[in-house]
């Protein structure tokens, strides 16, 4: 799976912010999809604050 370097960077930064620790780039399609789509796209789209997204995740 090929990734846009900027999207991967944003995803890793968001993942680190959500988890509270530094996350290094990993291997495999599942990790790439998680970082590039879940953290770069979904966690950064407009509509909910980071706090509210965390609450939805817990609910």
N, C-alpha and C positions, 0 to 999 in steps of 0.2 A: 504494500500500500504506500503510494507516494503522498507526501504531505507538503503543503505550502509552508516554508520555513517561518513566515510571520504568524501563520495560524498556529503552528506548533508552539512557538514562543508564547503567544497569548494564552494558549491552553495550559501550558506548564506553569505560567505565572498565576493564572486563575486557580489551578489545582493546588498550588502551594498556598495561596491565600485561603482557600476553603479548608484545607486540611491543617494549616498552621505550621507546616514545615516544608523545607526545600524538597522538590521532587525532580529527579533527574529523568532524562529521556530514556525510555525503555524500548524493548524490541517487541515485535509481534503486531499482528493486525488488531487484536483486541485492545491493546494498550494505545495504539495509534488512533483507533476510532474513539476511544474514551477521551483522549486528550483533545483531538481535533474537532470532534463533534459535540460531545457532552460539555467539556469545559470551555472550549473556544467559542462555540456557537450558542448553546443553550444557556449556560451560566452567564453569558454576556449580552443576551438579547434584551431589548427594552421591555418594560412592563412591571417588573418586580425588582425590588432592591435585593442586594445580596443577603441581607437579614431575612427577608421574606422567603427567598428561595430555600434558605436553610430550614426555616419553619415548615415549609411544604415537604421537604425531604424527610424531616422527622415525623411528620404526620402520616 
